[in-house]
Amino acid sequence: MKSSRLVSILLLLQTRGRMTAADLAEELDVSVRTVYRDVEALSAAGVPLYGDAGHAGGYRLLDGYRTRLTGLTEGEAEALFLAGVPGPAAELGLGPVLAAAQLKVRAALPRELRTHADRISGRFHLDAPGWYADADDTPYLPAVADAVWNARVLHVLYRRWREPTDVRRRLESYGLVLKAGRWYVVAGPGPRTFRVDQILELTSTAEEFSRPKAFDLAAYWTAYQQEFHDRLHGAEALIRIAPGTVLTGPAARAAEVNGHTDTDGWTRATVPIESIDQAHDAFLRLGAAIEVLEPAELRERIARTVAALARLYA
């Protein structure tokens, strides 16, 4: 709707400062011509909005102009309070700050939106960590977050899985990611990814670094996850599964894509595996509902285990 778009332009200029028509058009997913019309409408409504020509030009609001208009819809107000995850905020040392911010936003909302926001807070709770796993001990998380925010170099003693296990690293911390209850810091040079709970010692410094302008944390993390899964599932197994058998994870997706049904109703598919050991344990959980055809090493390993079980329970 046009009214919602006008509010968005006003808030974008208020929070970001000078923006070109092309920038606004890209942000709002409209044409530049539409932005021109919207800017004229805002000016006609008395909003002190100015346009400067030239290479460094763009639209801006008169210095000091602020609007009390939030532009929040009912759904946006609900999403705002749903996104306020208290656990991760507290881990970052921002628990009181988050509570204060939510209190101020709540006070500024119209009564009907405040009611919806309160309903969300009372009916939904986000718990990031998975089941059956102890919470990570991350005493250095606030210091890492501070380094991310202020672009300051860290010197850490880090524990990795391969030898030598304990290594010293200089980190230019670009960003923090919370994945399944576990914190990761993405740091240069590289960049590379480090688990915050594996930092054994940390020394903060006054040395500043320049974060690469082209670095996109979300894009990096998406690519990193894909690369991780590609490395993790570097082998394949040919299997047959009985009707109604439920696979999980990458194996389920692979079976759905390339599986085909034999005359006896079983589905034959090539699925990714991490290793012989991992696949051995995972496939045995399915009992007689799965048959491994290849690789021969995995089939023989499972056959030996099944024979041993048969002797044990004879």
C-alpha positions as CSV (number, residue, x, y, z in Angstrom):
1,M,0.0,0.0,0.0
2,K,1.1,3.5,-0.8
3,S,0.6,4.8,2.8
4,S,2.8,2.0,4.2
5,R,5.5,2.8,1.6
6,L,5.5,6.5,2.5
7,V,6.0,5.6,6.1
8,S,8.9,3.2,5.1
9,I,10.6,6.0,3.1
10,L,10.3,8.4,6.0
11,L,11.7,5.9,8.5
12,L,14.5,4.8,6.1
13,L,15.7,8.4,5.7
14,Q,15.3,9.0,9.4
15,T,17.5,6.0,10.3
16,R,20.0,5.9,7.5
17,G,20.4,9.6,6.5
18,R,20.9,10.5,2.8
19,M,19.7,7.9,0.3
20,T,19.3,8.1,-3.5
21,A,16.1,7.3,-5.3
22,A,17.8,4.1,-6.7
23,D,18.7,3.1,-3.1
24,L,15.1,3.6,-1.9
25,A,13.7,1.8,-4.9
26,E,15.9,-1.2,-4.3
27,E,15.0,-1.3,-0.6
28,L,11.3,-1.0,-1.2
29,D,11.3,-3.2,-4.4
30,V,9.6,-0.5,-6.5
31,S,10.6,1.5,-9.5
32,V,12.6,4.7,-9.3
33,R,9.6,6.5,-10.8
34,T,7.4,5.4,-8.0
35,V,10.0,6.7,-5.5
36,Y,9.8,10.1,-7.2
37,R,6.0,10.2,-6.9
38,D,6.2,9.1,-3.2
39,V,8.8,11.8,-2.4
40,E,6.6,14.5,-4.0
41,A,3.6,13.2,-1.9
42,L,5.7,13.5,1.3
43,S,6.8,17.0,0.4
44,A,3.3,18.0,-0.3
45,A,2.3,16.7,3.1
46,G,4.8,19.0,4.8
47,V,7.6,16.6,5.5
48,P,10.9,18.6,5.4
49,L,12.5,16.4,2.7
50,Y,15.2,17.7,0.4
51,G,16.9,16.3,-2.7
52,D,20.5,17.1,-3.7
53,A,21.7,16.6,-7.3
54,G,25.2,15.3,-8.2
55,H,27.3,12.2,-7.6
56,A,27.0,12.5,-3.8
57,G,23.4,13.6,-4.0
58,G,20.2,12.0,-2.7
59,Y,17.2,12.6,-0.5
60,R,17.5,13.6,3.1
61,L,15.4,15.0,5.9
62,L,16.0,18.4,7.5
63,D,18.6,18.0,10.3
64,G,17.0,17.3,13.6
65,Y,13.6,16.3,12.1
66,R,12.2,13.2,13.8
67,T,8.8,11.6,13.5
68,R,6.9,9.8,16.3
69,L,5.2,7.6,13.7
70,T,6.3,4.0,14.1
71,G,4.4,2.6,11.1
72,L,4.1,-0.7,12.9
73,T,1.3,-3.0,11.8
74,E,-0.3,-5.6,14.1
75,G,1.9,-8.4,12.6
76,E,5.1,-6.3,12.8
77,A,4.5,-5.5,16.5
78,E,4.0,-9.2,17.2
79,A,7.1,-10.1,15.3
80,L,9.1,-7.5,17.1
81,F,8.4,-9.0,20.5
82,L,8.7,-12.5,19.2
83,A,12.2,-11.7,18.0
84,G,13.4,-10.5,21.4
85,V,15.1,-13.7,22.5
86,P,16.0,-13.1,26.2
87,G,18.5,-16.0,26.4
88,P,21.0,-15.0,23.7
89,A,20.6,-11.3,24.7
90,A,21.6,-12.1,28.2
91,E,24.6,-14.2,27.0
92,L,25.8,-11.1,25.1
93,G,25.4,-9.0,28.2
94,L,22.4,-7.2,26.7
95,G,19.6,-8.6,28.8
96,P,18.8,-5.3,30.7
97,V,19.2,-3.3,27.5
98,L,16.7,-5.6,25.6
99,A,14.2,-5.3,28.5
100,A,14.5,-1.6,28.5
101,A,14.1,-1.3,24.7
102,Q,11.0,-3.5,24.7
103,L,9.5,-1.5,27.6
104,K,10.0,1.8,25.6
105,V,8.6,0.3,22.4
106,R,5.7,-1.1,24.3
107,A,4.9,2.3,25.8
108,A,5.0,3.9,22.4
109,L,2.6,1.5,20.8
110,P,-1.1,2.2,20.4
111,R,-3.2,0.2,22.9
112,E,-4.5,-2.3,20.4
113,L,-0.9,-3.1,19.2
114,R,0.3,-3.3,22.7
115,T,-2.3,-6.0,23.4
116,H,-1.1,-8.1,20.5
117,A,2.5,-7.7,21.6
118,D,1.7,-8.8,25.1
119,R,-0.1,-11.8,23.8
120,I,2.9,-12.9,21.8
121,S,5.2,-12.5,24.9
122,G,2.8,-14.6,27.0
123,R,2.2,-17.4,24.5
124,F,5.5,-17.9,22.7
125,H,8.9,-18.7,24.1
126,L,12.0,-19.3,22.0
127,D,14.6,-21.8,23.3
128,A,17.5,-22.0,20.9
129,P,19.6,-25.0,22.2
130,G,18.7,-28.5,21.2
131,W,17.6,-31.4,23.5
132,Y,20.0,-33.7,25.2
133,A,22.9,-31.3,25.1
134,D,24.6,-29.4,27.9
135,A,24.7,-25.6,27.4
136,D,28.0,-24.3,26.1
137,D,30.2,-22.4,28.6
138,T,31.0,-19.1,26.9
139,P,32.6,-16.8,29.5
140,Y,34.3,-14.8,26.7
141,L,31.1,-14.1,24.7
142,P,30.6,-10.5,25.9
143,A,34.2,-9.7,25.2
144,V,33.9,-11.1,21.7
145,A,30.7,-9.2,21.1
146,D,32.4,-6.0,22.2
147,A,35.2,-6.7,19.8
148,V,32.7,-7.3,17.0
149,W,30.9,-4.1,17.7
150,N,34.0,-1.9,18.1
151,A,36.1,-3.6,15.4
152,R,39.0,-4.3,17.8
153,V,41.5,-7.1,17.5
154,L,41.5,-10.1,19.9
155,H,44.3,-12.4,20.8
156,V,43.0,-15.8,21.9
157,L,44.1,-19.3,22.9
158,Y,41.8,-21.6,20.9
159,R,41.1,-25.3,21.2
160,R,40.6,-27.2,17.9
161,W,39.9,-30.8,17.2
162,R,43.2,-31.6,15.4
163,E,46.8,-31.5,16.5
164,P,48.1,-29.3,17.8
165,T,44.9,-28.8,19.7
166,D,45.6,-25.5,21.5
167,V,46.7,-22.7,19.2
168,R,47.0,-19.0,19.5
169,R,45.2,-16.9,17.0
170,R,44.8,-13.2,16.2
171,L,41.1,-12.5,15.4
172,E,39.6,-9.6,13.5
173,S,36.0,-10.3,14.6
174,Y,33.6,-9.6,11.8
175,G,30.4,-11.0,13.3
176,L,28.7,-13.4,15.7
177,V,26.3,-16.2,14.7
178,L,24.0,-18.2,17.0
179,K,23.3,-21.7,15.5
180,A,21.3,-24.3,17.4
181,G,22.2,-22.8,20.7
182,R,25.9,-22.5,19.9
183,W,27.8,-19.2,19.3
184,Y,30.3,-18.8,16.5
185,V,32.5,-15.9,15.7
186,V,33.4,-15.2,12.1
187,A,36.8,-13.6,12.0
188,G,39.6,-12.5,9.7
189,P,41.9,-12.9,8.1
190,G,40.2,-15.4,5.9
191,P,37.6,-15.1,7.1
192,R,37.3,-18.3,9.3
193,T,34.8,-19.6,11.8
194,F,35.5,-20.2,15.4
195,R,33.4,-21.7,18.2
196,V,33.2,-19.2,21.1
197,D,33.0,-22.0,23.7
198,Q,36.4,-23.3,22.5
199,I,38.2,-20.0,23.4
200,L,40.4,-20.9,26.4
201,E,42.0,-17.5,26.9
202,L,41.2,-14.1,25.6
203,T,43.1,-10.8,25.5
204,S,41.3,-7.6,24.3
205,T,43.4,-5.0,22.6
206,A,43.0,-1.4,21.5
207,E,44.1,-2.3,18.0
208,E,41.4,-1.5,15.5
209,F,40.8,-3.2,12.1
210,S,38.8,-2.3,9.0
211,R,36.0,-4.7,8.4
212,P,35.8,-5.5,4.6
213,K,33.1,-3.4,3.0
214,A,32.0,-6.2,0.8
215,F,31.7,-8.7,3.7
216,D,28.1,-10.0,4.2
217,L,27.7,-12.1,7.3
218,A,24.5,-13.8,6.3
219,A,25.9,-14.7,2.8
220,Y,29.1,-15.9,4.3
221,W,27.3,-18.1,6.8
222,T,25.0,-19.6,4.1
223,A,28.1,-20.5,2.0
224,Y,29.9,-21.8,5.1
225,Q,27.1,-24.2,6.0
226,Q,26.9,-25.5,2.4
227,E,30.6,-26.1,2.4
228,F,30.5,-27.8,5.8
229,H,27.7,-30.1,4.7
230,D,29.6,-30.9,1.4
231,R,32.7,-31.8,3.4
232,L,30.7,-33.7,6.0
233,H,28.9,-35.9,3.5
234,G,31.8,-36.8,1.3
235,A,30.7,-40.4,0.6
236,E,27.6,-42.2,-0.6
237,A,25.8,-45.4,0.0
238,L,23.3,-47.4,-2.1
239,I,20.4,-48.5,0.1
240,R,17.0,-50.1,-0.1
241,I,14.3,-49.1,2.4
242,A,11.0,-50.7,3.3
243,P,7.7,-49.0,2.6
244,G,6.8,-46.5,5.3
245,T,10.4,-46.2,6.5
246,V,11.3,-42.6,7.5
247,L,14.8,-41.3,6.9
248,T,16.0,-38.0,8.2
249,G,18.3,-35.2,7.2
250,P,20.3,-35.3,3.9
251,A,19.5,-39.0,3.4
252,A,15.8,-38.2,3.4
253,R,16.2,-35.4,0.8
254,A,18.4,-37.6,-1.4
255,A,16.0,-40.5,-1.3
256,E,13.1,-38.2,-2.2
257,V,15.0,-36.8,-5.2
258,N,16.7,-39.9,-6.7
259,G,14.9,-42.9,-5.1
260,H,12.8,-45.3,-7.2
261,T,10.5,-48.1,-6.1
262,D,11.3,-51.7,-6.9
263,T,8.7,-54.3,-7.7
264,D,8.6,-55.5,-4.1
265,G,7.6,-52.0,-2.9
266,W,11.0,-51.1,-1.4
267,T,12.7,-47.9,-2.4
268,R,16.2,-47.9,-3.8
269,A,18.3,-44.7,-3.5
270,T,21.8,-43.4,-3.3
271,V,22.2,-41.3,-0.1
272,P,25.1,-39.2,1.3
273,I,27.0,-40.5,4.4
274,E,29.7,-39.0,6.6
275,S,31.7,-42.2,7.1
276,I,31.5,-45.9,7.4
277,D,31.3,-45.7,11.2
278,Q,28.5,-43.0,11.2
279,A,26.5,-44.8,8.5
280,H,26.9,-48.1,10.3
281,D,25.4,-46.7,13.5
282,A,22.7,-44.7,11.7
283,F,21.4,-47.5,9.5
284,L,21.4,-50.1,12.3
285,R,18.8,-48.0,14.1
286,L,16.4,-48.8,11.3
287,G,16.7,-52.5,11.8
288,A,15.3,-54.8,9.1
289,A,13.6,-51.8,7.4
290,I,16.8,-51.0,5.5
291,E,19.3,-53.0,3.4
292,V,22.7,-51.6,2.4
293,L,23.9,-52.6,-1.0
294,E,27.0,-50.5,-1.4
295,P,29.7,-49.8,-0.4
296,A,30.8,-53.4,0.3
297,E,32.8,-52.4,3.4
298,L,29.6,-50.9,5.0
299,R,27.4,-53.8,4.0
300,E,30.0,-56.3,5.5
301,R,30.4,-54.2,8.6
302,I,26.6,-54.2,9.2
303,A,26.4,-58.0,8.4
304,R,29.1,-58.7,11.1
305,T,27.2,-56.7,13.7
306,V,23.9,-58.3,12.9
307,A,25.5,-61.8,13.1
308,A,27.0,-60.9,16.5
309,L,23.6,-59.7,17.7
310,A,22.0,-62.9,16.5
311,R,24.5,-65.0,18.4
312,L,24.0,-62.9,21.5
313,Y,20.2,-63.3,21.4
314,A,20.1,-66.9,20.2
